[in-house]
Amino acid sequence: MSSELLVDVSAGVAVLTLNRPAQQNAVTPTMAAELSAALRRCDAEDAIRAVVITGTAPAFCAGADLSARAGEVSATLDPPPWQVRKPVIAAVNGHAVGIGLALALQCDLRYFARDAVYGLSQVRRGVLADGYAHWTVPRLAGLANAADIMLTGRTFDGDEAKSMGLANASLPAAEVLTTALAVAQDIAGGPAPLPVALTKRLLWEGLGMTPAVVGQLESELNAHVAKSVDGGEAMAAFRERRQPSWTGSISAEWPAWDAPGEPPRLD
């Protein structure tokens, strides 16, 4: 890959770094394509257990590169982070506006720099926010907060992002990446990969399901996991009073999940 995106994989954690620091990591079509390719790799490779997306300091992402023609750059990635079958953590170590913020909000966990500037200011530029912002922001922050920041296009800091529910934590900028990496390493070295992947998918897609459907899926997915390689290992480790060693494969044992919002077929 070119220098617009740096990819490092170590000990089960993939770190994807937006790397146009002179342009505050503004997204180009090339960067978007490379990030999509990297996310596909993270989804497919069982050795990758968690993903961190960050930016080369001092910014996380200043939005779309305005030198590109309107409509060329979008935060609608293929796949979006919320569809990757591994936890994706946003280490938002600096300013994140427009599609830069929208990208972070597509991630499962989000750690924000306290003193950075955040906003979805596209309405002040004569366009709409994209990158699933009209879907993620109301779900994370509630409709009132979504209307506040998206209808006005105003900016806010990390503490306000945390208070709205957009961030899991608001931290000094120097602590953002180390905190995100610690969480990623804990996920990569602790829980079983298949239950984590299924939990992630059910958390995102369960928002559009009834409680009865979610309850049914929890039971069916637990039955599926119990018959998996790591399901057997969990029982053996419990009987033998030792720590489990996970060797199962998400790609090989993933149930048929036809489309977002549809229950998986477990037959």
C-alpha positions in Angstrom: 0.0 0.0 0.0 1.1 3.6 -0.5 2.0 5.9 2.3 -1.5 7.3 2.5 -2.4 4.4 4.8 0.1 2.6 7.1 -0.8 -0.9 8.1 0.9 -2.7 11.0 -0.1 -6.1 12.3 1.4 -7.4 15.5 0.2 -9.9 18.2 -3.3 -10.1 16.7 -3.9 -6.4 16.5 -4.0 -4.5 13.2 -3.2 -0.7 13.4 -4.4 1.3 10.4 -2.9 4.8 10.4 -4.2 7.6 8.1 -1.0 9.1 6.9 -1.3 12.5 5.2 -0.1 14.6 8.2 0.6 17.7 6.1 -3.0 17.7 5.0 -4.3 16.7 8.5 -5.0 13.2 7.1 -7.8 14.5 4.8 -9.3 11.6 2.9 -8.6 11.1 -0.8 -10.1 8.5 -3.1 -6.8 6.6 -2.8 -6.9 6.6 1.0 -10.5 5.5 1.1 -9.8 2.6 -1.3 -6.7 1.5 0.7 -8.7 1.7 4.0 -11.4 -0.4 2.5 -8.9 -3.0 1.3 -7.2 -3.1 4.7 -10.6 -3.6 6.4 -11.4 -6.5 4.1 -8.1 -8.0 5.1 -8.8 -7.5 8.8 -12.2 -9.2 8.3 -10.8 -12.2 6.4 -7.7 -13.0 8.4 -8.3 -15.1 11.5 -4.9 -14.1 12.9 -6.2 -10.5 13.3 -8.4 -10.3 16.4 -8.8 -6.5 16.8 -8.3 -3.4 14.7 -7.3 0.2 15.7 -7.8 3.1 13.3 -5.8 6.2 14.1 -4.1 9.2 12.3 -0.5 10.4 12.0 -0.3 13.3 14.5 -1.4 15.9 15.1 -4.8 15.3 13.5 -7.0 12.2 13.2 -8.8 13.3 10.0 -9.8 16.7 8.8 -12.5 15.3 6.5 -12.5 15.0 2.8 -9.6 16.4 0.7 -11.2 19.5 -0.8 -8.9 19.3 -3.9 -11.0 16.3 -5.0 -14.1 16.9 -7.0 -17.4 17.0 -5.0 -18.7 13.5 -4.5 -15.4 11.7 -5.2 -14.5 11.2 -1.5 -16.9 9.4 0.8 -16.6 7.8 4.2 -18.9 5.0 3.0 -16.2 2.3 3.0 -16.5 -1.3 1.7 -16.9 -2.8 4.3 -17.7 -0.1 6.9 -15.9 -0.8 10.2 -19.2 -1.9 11.9 -19.4 -4.8 9.4 -15.9 -6.1 10.0 -16.1 -9.2 12.1 -13.5 -8.0 14.6 -13.8 -5.2 17.1 -12.7 -1.9 15.4 -11.4 0.8 17.8 -11.0 4.5 16.8 -8.0 6.1 18.4 -9.1 9.7 17.6 -5.8 11.4 18.6 -6.6 14.9 17.1 -9.1 16.9 15.2 -11.9 14.9 13.4 -14.4 16.7 11.3 -16.8 15.8 8.5 -16.1 12.3 7.2 -13.2 12.1 9.6 -15.7 12.1 12.5 -18.1 10.0 10.6 -15.4 7.3 10.2 -14.7 7.2 13.9 -18.4 6.8 14.7 -18.6 3.7 12.5 -16.2 2.0 14.9 -17.2 -0.1 17.9 -15.2 1.8 20.6 -14.0 5.4 20.3 -11.3 7.1 22.4 -11.2 10.9 21.7 -8.5 13.5 22.4 -10.0 15.9 25.0 -8.8 19.2 23.4 -9.3 18.4 19.8 -12.1 19.8 17.6 -14.9 17.6 16.4 -17.9 18.3 14.2 -20.2 17.4 11.3 -20.1 20.7 9.6 -21.1 19.8 6.1 -24.4 21.8 6.2 -22.2 24.9 6.5 -20.5 23.9 3.2 -23.8 23.4 1.4 -23.9 19.5 1.6 -25.1 16.8 3.9 -23.0 14.7 6.3 -22.3 11.3 5.0 -20.5 8.1 6.1 -23.6 6.8 7.8 -23.7 9.8 10.1 -27.5 10.1 9.9 -27.6 6.5 11.2 -24.8 6.4 13.7 -25.2 9.8 15.5 -28.8 9.4 16.6 -28.1 5.9 17.8 -25.0 6.8 19.8 -26.0 10.3 21.0 -29.8 10.4 20.7 -32.0 12.4 18.3 -31.8 15.6 20.3 -28.0 15.7 20.3 -27.9 14.6 16.7 -30.2 17.5 15.7 -28.1 19.9 17.7 -24.7 19.1 16.1 -25.9 18.1 12.6 -28.5 20.9 11.9 -26.1 23.6 13.2 -22.8 22.1 12.0 -21.2 23.4 15.2 -18.0 22.0 16.7 -17.4 20.5 20.1 -14.5 19.0 22.2 -13.8 15.6 23.5 -15.5 16.1 26.8 -18.7 17.0 25.1 -18.4 14.1 22.7 -18.1 11.8 25.8 -21.1 13.4 27.5 -23.2 12.9 24.4 -22.2 9.2 24.0 -20.1 9.7 20.8 -16.9 8.8 22.7 -16.2 6.0 25.2 -13.6 8.2 26.8 -12.1 11.7 26.5 -8.3 11.7 27.2 -5.2 13.7 26.8 -4.1 13.3 23.1 -0.9 11.5 24.1 -2.9 8.8 25.9 -5.4 8.1 23.1 -3.5 5.6 21.1 -1.9 3.8 24.0 -5.4 3.4 25.6 -6.9 2.1 22.4 -4.0 -0.4 21.9 -4.4 -1.7 25.5 -8.0 -2.4 24.8 -7.3 -4.0 21.5 -4.5 -6.2 23.0 -6.9 -7.3 25.8 -9.5 -8.3 23.2 -6.9 -10.1 21.0 -5.5 -12.1 24.0 -8.6 -12.7 26.0 -12.1 -13.6 24.8 -12.9 -16.2 22.2 -13.0 -14.7 18.7 -16.3 -16.1 17.4 -18.5 -15.0 20.3 -16.9 -11.6 20.1 -17.6 -11.3 16.4 -21.2 -12.5 16.8 -21.7 -10.2 19.8 -20.5 -7.2 17.7 -22.8 -8.1 14.8 -25.8 -8.5 17.1 -25.1 -5.3 18.9 -25.2 -3.3 15.7 -28.0 -5.1 13.9 -30.0 -5.8 17.0 -30.9 -2.1 17.2 -33.4 -2.7 14.3 -34.8 -5.9 15.8 -37.6 -6.6 18.3 -36.6 -7.8 21.8 -38.2 -11.2 21.0 -36.0 -11.6 17.9 -32.9 -10.6 19.8 -33.6 -13.0 22.5 -34.2 -15.8 20.0 -30.9 -15.0 18.3 -29.0 -15.0 21.5 -30.2 -18.5 22.2 -29.6 -19.8 18.7 -26.1 -18.2 18.4 -25.1 -19.6 21.8 -26.1 -23.1 20.6 -24.0 -22.5 17.4 -21.0 -21.3 19.4 -21.3 -24.3 21.8 -20.7 -26.6 18.8 -17.7 -24.6 17.5 -14.0 -25.5 18.0 -13.6 -22.9 20.8 -16.9 -24.0 22.4 -15.4 -27.4 23.0 -12.1 -25.8 24.2 -14.0 -23.7 26.7 -15.6 -26.8 28.2 -12.3 -28.7 28.3 -10.5 -25.7 29.9 -13.3 -25.5 32.6 -13.1 -29.2 33.4 -9.3 -29.1 33.5 -9.1 -25.9 35.5 -6.8 -24.1 33.0 -6.9 -21.1 30.8 -8.5 -21.8 27.3 -6.4 -21.7 24.2 -8.5 -20.4 21.3 -7.9 -21.9 17.9 -11.3 -21.5 16.2 -11.8 -19.8 12.9 -14.3 -17.0 12.4 -14.2 -17.3 8.7 -14.8 -21.1 8.8 -17.4 -21.2 11.5 -19.4 -18.0 10.7 -23.2 -18.7 10.4 -24.9 -17.7 7.2 -26.0 -14.1 7.8 -27.7 -13.1 4.6 -27.9 -9.3 5.0 -27.7 -6.6 7.7 -30.8 -6.7 9.9 -31.7 -10.3 8.9 -31.3 -13.1 11.4 -28.6 -15.7 10.6 -29.5 -19.1 9.3 -28.2 -21.7 11.7 -29.5 -24.8 10.0 
